[in-house]
Amino acid sequence: MDGLLNAEFTYYLFQVMRVVVIASFIHALVTKQELYWLFMLGFAVFFGGIISTIFALVYAFTVFLPWLRGRGRVAGQAARRGVEALKPLDTRIREAQALLDESDTLQRRADLAALQARAGRAAEAQQTLQPLLSGIYRDDPVVLLTSAELDLARGQAPEAAEKLNRVDLKTSAATRTRALTLLAQALDEQGQDASGTFEQAMLGATTEEPRARYAAYLIRQGRTEEARTLLDALEKTARQASPLYRRQEREWFDLALNLRKNLK
């Protein structure tokens, strides 16, 4: 009986190792790892052998599994952002206010002000943000972006542009995308050419907002064929996107859809 159990355990262990070896080989191919990894993993997959299998397990534990854990964290973060985006705005404002009451930090105060601005509560947003505008955080990208968004909501495009030009675009891809998108809007509201700024915002963008807003801008400028090309690309992105990404970017996909309908 013990021998049978040991045989079954050995068989299942072999199958698990086989799966790990094959997954590691596929990962090495897809991620274009060094040639020696590909050679040893390929040898383990097609010919077996204790040395090559051990080598494959080393790869699995030192390269493949850490990569998998990293992807899992990214997916978890994206899922949490998606869930947040689905909550009613009033609920998100109440939760942000509760977090700020618990601990008054730069990020929490800026997050609350941004949500209040989105809800059309500009006066409340300005009051929330005011302590940051004259303190040590006045040149922080988060503060500048939130304050510029409030300026645009109040029709103060020159003030918004001045703040946006002070934002360090190297802070992050998200900061760069947001700053350039808002700057393009500020230029447009002042009657200036915003095409170049919109195009910069679309490079490496972390959201579909720049493309959707640029399409709307092109339509207002009478450049309908350029807008149509952009909207067709957005429609293709929406079709190919995951359900989570479609929910997360729903506002901009919906805007693009409405713009396409009005072009026909």
N, C-alpha and C positions, 0 to 999 in steps of 0.2 A: 504493500500500500504506500509506504513512504517512498519507494522507488518510483511509483507511478506519479505521485505528487511532485517529486523532484523533476521528473521528465516533463510534466506539464509546465512547471515553473520555468524550466530551461527553454522550452519551446516558446512560451509567451515572451520571455525576456529577449530571446533571439528576434522575435517579430518586432518588438518595440525598438530594439537597436537598429533593425533593418529600416524601419520607418524614419528614425532619427538620421541615419546615414543618408538615405535618399533625399530627405528634406534639406539636409545640409548641402548636398551636392546641387540641388536645384537652386538653393539660396546663393551659393557661390557663383553659379552661372548667371543668375539674374542680376546680382550686384557686382559682377565682373571683378571677382577677387583675384589675388595673385595666382600665377600659373601653377606654382607648386601645390596650392590648395586644391585647384581643379584636378591636377594629376592624381593626387593621393585619394581624393574623394571619389573620383571616377573609378580608380582601381578598386576601392572598397565596395562600390556599388556593383561593378560588373564581375569582379573576381573574388571579392571577399578577402580573407586572410586576417589574422589577428593583429598584425602591425598596422595595416592600413585602416582597419576598423577602429583601433585605438586612436589613430591619428584623426579619424572622422569624428570620434567622440570629443577629442580635444577641441576641434573646430566648433562642434555644436555648443560646448560649454563656454568657450572664449569669444566666439563671434556670433553664432546664430541665435542662441538664447538671449544674450544681452540685447541684440537687435530687436528680437521679438518683444522683449519687455518694454523697450523704448517705444515701439509702435503701439503697444497696448496703452501706454501712458498718454500718447498723443491722441489715440482714439477716445480714451476716457475724457480727456480735456475737451475734445470736440463735441462729445455727447453732452457734457455738462453745459457747454455754451449753447448747444441746440435746445436743451431743456429750458434754459434761462430765457432764450429768445421767444419761446412759446407762451410764457407767462403773461397775463395781462399787465399793462404798463403800471396801473395803479398798485398792483400787488408787488411788482418789482420795486416801486418807489417806497412802499411801506417797509419792505425787507431791507432796502438800502438805508433807510432812516434808522431802523433798528440796529443795524450794524454800526452806523456812525455814532449812535448813542452809546453803544457798547465800547467803542474805541475810535477816537477821532484821529484818523490818519489821512494823509494826502490822497491816497487812492480812493478811500471810501467817500471822502467829501466830494472829490471830482466825479466819482461814479453817480452819486446822488444828484449832483447838479446837472449832469448830462441827461439823466432820466427825466428830471423835472423840465429841462429844456425841450426834450422830445415830446413831453406831454403838453407843451404850450404854456407852461407855468414859468415864464421868463423871470418874473420878479422874485419868485421863490428860489429859482436857480441862481440868480445873481446874489441873493442874500447868502445862500449856502456857500458859494464860491468866494465871496468877498474877503474872508480872512486870509485866503491864499494869494490874493492879487497884490498885496502890499508886503507880504512876508518873504521869508527866505526861499519860498517855492515859486516866486512870481515868474521865473524863467524856466521852470520845469515844463517839459513837453506836454504832460497831461494837463497842467493848468492852462498853458497857452492854447491848446486845442479846444478845451472846454470853454474857455473864455471867448475864443474866436467864434465858436459855434453860437454862443449867446449873442455876440455882436451881429452876426448874420441874421439871427432870428429877429433882432430889433432894427434891421435895415442899416446897420452901421458897417458897411463893407470896407471902407478905408481902414477903420480901426482893426477889423478882423485881419485884413491883409498884413498890416504892420506886425501883428502878433505872430501870424503864420510864417512870416519871413524870418522870425527869430527861432523857429523850431529846428532842432538838430535832426535832420533827416536820417542820420546814421544810427539813431537810437534803436529802431527796429523797423521791420518791414511794415508792420501795422501802423506805426506812427507815421512813416513816410507816405503810405497810402492815404491815410486820413488827412494829413496836413496838405498834401498836394490837391486832393479832392476839394477840400474846403477853400484852398487858395484859388482854384479854378472858378469856383462859385463866386468868390469875392471879386475876381477880375471881371467875370461876366456881369455881375450886378453893377459894376462901374463902367460898363460899356467897352471894356478892353478885350482884346483877343485872348481867349482862354484855351485855344486848341492845343498849343504846346504843353501847357500845364496839365490838361486832361490826359494827354498822351503819356506824359511822364508818370502820372498817377496810375495808369493802367499797367505799366511795366512792373512785374512782380507784385501785383496787387493782391491783397489778402481778402478781398471781398469783391463782389460784382458791382458795387456802387459806382466806381468811376466810369465803367463802361455804360451803365444805364444812364447816368447823368450826362455823359458826353453825347450819347445818342439823342437825348432830349435837347441838348445845346445845339447839335448839328441841325436838328429839325427847325429850331427857332431861327437858325442862320440861313435856312433855305437849302441846306446841303443834304437833301433827302437820300440821294444814292449812297453817300458815305454812311448816313445813319442806318439805312437798310442793311448794309453789309455788317455793321456792328450788331444790329438787332438780330440778324440771322445767326451770327456767332453766339449770341447770348441764348437764343432759342435752342441751339444745338447743345450748349453747355447744360442748360436746364434738363434736356432730355437724357443726357448721359450722366448727370450728377446722381449721387446717392440720395435716398430720401431725406437723410439728416441734413445734407448740404442744401437741398432744395428748401427745406423748412427754414434753415438758418438764413438763407439769402432770399426768402420769399418776397420781401418788399421790393427788391430790385428786379427779380424775375417777373413779378406782377407789373411793375412799371414798364419793363421792356415789352411785355405782352400787349399792354394797352397802347404803347407807342406804335407797335407793329400794326395793330388793328386800325389805328387812325391814319396810317400811311396808305392803306389799301383803298 
